């Protein structure tokens, strides 16, 4: 068993000894690409989405130097009749080259990444096949090995983009090395039966072309048939919650939100498994190195970035053009490039159908809320302070101040064409209260009483703040919003929470000459007959 050549199946054996969610269907897709024009596959997903687990599974399956049948015989790839023939035909039949680029970078030292890989892999190949000349290049060595054995290689490169992300100065030499192996020529076809790469970023673009042009790419934006095999599907998370007796609704609130075409909800496996094992729902994102980079990117001074951050934190989905992104961490032309990077890093979820991105879940929203307060940009600081002040004014019952701030946000942030749109007021509310994350959890269209409350801010466990039940009225008065809250019994869903509940009615009269906004705030009180009344705060 070598470091790069035929690493064996011990990595996957350790995974199988733990609680393993079956992703072996990925092998079936890979087998379909062997010895075809689709033989080069690149999967990019955020950190901690199970990419390395998949790479180790493929190593164990293809490596000819071990017998992995016991690791796979109870998995989907072996049990599915449609895939069984392919499974048997390719099981442990290939020489495998495995490069974990994060580890390789740490070992290369002063020798340099590319020379280190060439020397190490050539040495292992010549040790395995002594008949090969010692002075041959890596490509010549690979060709000689195939000619000697009659077997082509399967190459698996985990975290392929680590050198580009972590050491941009080696990018040119590293991409040249990859081109030498996987360029569009007969050499690649003669050496490789298939190749599989994982990374966070898609293939690096070189001008208008991909630097490794023959790879088929399956990113978080265009996952296609690979969508269900990297990350947990909702069905898988439901089964885990049932097995460990965990609250699925809370799991969904904390870790759902990544929308991948074809499977919809995808969850971060690392966070889900930690929450399952500990029964603790919190942000595990801080334990990834990706977390430390958020400040750097959202601090970039592009027009509209501060407003975009406020919209995202308020729960508003923002439009993003993902096409121009250069697939690196240094080439940023505008706000769209920053947002596209955040999508690939996992900070944002992207819906390709609508072309919009949003913060996917409570875990990531918490990271954004923590980070945005450190952004050293005057506009961002102003927005945070205004939102903090609005929440305080709401809690203190300062109705005029609340109405004035909502009116200000509505006027400043809404295009004239959409100013009188009924949905714009809801977006304005979310934008105005965007810093709620410090104290609250937000729910929209919360089923309660005899209807659905527009927006509810429920205090976190240790927060001293009251719950806020907000009802919006278009072209009416705020008293009508309060009346509807009481009539429809919206606070009923919150009585068990046990704390104070404020009823907040916000209205906009579009017929008024000055586009007047109004606000009424009352404290909810429950009567013996279960009727809900309100008491003015002042």
C-alpha positions, 0 to 999 in steps of 0.5 A: 500500500503506497502513499499515492499509488494503491492506498488500499481500503483502510480509509473507507473501512474506518468510515464504515466502522462509524455511522455511515449514510450510504452514498455508494450510488455514486460508484454507479455513476462513476462506472458509467464514465469509465473508458468513455468521453465522460471519464474526467469528473470534477465535483465541487461542494462546500467544506465538510460536505462529505467529499473526502468520504466519497473519495475514500470510498472510490479508492476502496472500491477500485484499488486492485491491491485489496478485497473490498467486497465486505465493505460494499456488499450491504450497500446500495451499489451491490444490492441494486439490481441495475447496478450489480453487474457494473459493481462486480465488473469493476470492483478492485480491478484498477491501479489507483492514484490518490492525491489528497492535495491538502496533505500533499501540500503540507508534505512538499515543503521547500521542494515544491508541490509539483516536483514533490508529486512527480518524484513521489509518484514516479518512485512508487510506480517504479517500486511497484514495477521494477521493469520501468526505467528509473529515468523516465518522466511521470507521464512516460512512467505511467504509459510504461506501467499501462503497457506492462500491465494492460491496466489503465489507472483511475485517479482520485484527487481530493481537494484539487483546488487547495493549492489555488485557494491557499497558495495562489503563487503556485497556481500556474505550475500546478495547473500546468501539471494537471494539464500535462496529465489531463489535456485533450490528447491521446495520452490521457486516453492511453493512461486513465480509465477515469479520473475523479476530482473534488474541491470547493471551487469549480475548475479554474478558468483561464481567460474565457476557457477552463484550464482543464477543459476536458473535465465534466464539472458538477458544482453546487450551482450545476450539480446535475445527477450528482446532487444527492451524493455529496451532502445529506438529503432530507430523507437521510436526515429524517432517518437519522433523526428517527434513529437517534430520537432527535427533533427533525424540525429543529434539525431542518431549521438549523442545517437545511437550506441548500437547494440543489436542483433535482433533490431540493434540500441538502444538509451539511453532513458534518453539522448534522452528524455532530448535532445528532450525536450531541443532541446540541443544535448550534453552529459547527461552521466555526470549526471549519477554516472556511468560517475564518474567511467570511470577514475578508470577502464581505468587507470588499468595497463594492457598490451595494454590498452593505445593502445586500448584507442587510437583505441577506440577514433579513431573510431576503433572497438577492439576485446573483449573476454567477456566470463571470466568476473566475473560480479563485479567491483573488479575482473579484470584479463586482458584488456578483463575484463575491456572492458567487464565491460565498455560494461555493463556500457554502455561506449562501444557497443558490436557486438556479431557477430564480437566480437568487441567493440567500442565507441557507439556515440558522447555522450560517445566519449566526456566522453572518450576524457575528461577522457583519458587526466587524466589517469596517465600512461606514454604511454597514456600521450605520445599517447595523446601528439603525436596525439595533435601534429599531428593535429597541424602539419596538420593544420599548413601544416607541411607535412613532420611531418605529413607523419613521424608520420603516418609512425611511427604509421603504423610501431608501431601499425600494425602487419607485416602480415597486414602491406600491407593491404589497410584497415590498412592505414585507421585504422592507420589514425584514431589511429593517430588522436584519440585526435580529439574529443577536436576540431572536429566531425569525419565522414567516407565515407562522401557523397560529390560531386561526391563520398565519402570522406575517412575521414572528421574532421569537427570543432565543433561550437566554434572551430577555427580549419579548416575542414580537408578533408583526402583522402588516397591512397594505393601504390600511391603518395599523390598528387594523393589523392589531385587530387581525392579530387578536381576531385570528389569535396569532399569539396562541402558538407562543403561549407555551414560550412563557415570556412576554409577547408584543403585538406589532401592527405596521401599515402603509397608506398608499393613498396618503400624499406623503406615503404615510406609515403607521405603527401600533404596539401592544402587550398581549394578554390572555383572558380566561376565555382564551380571548387575546387582548392587548394593552398599550405599552404607554 
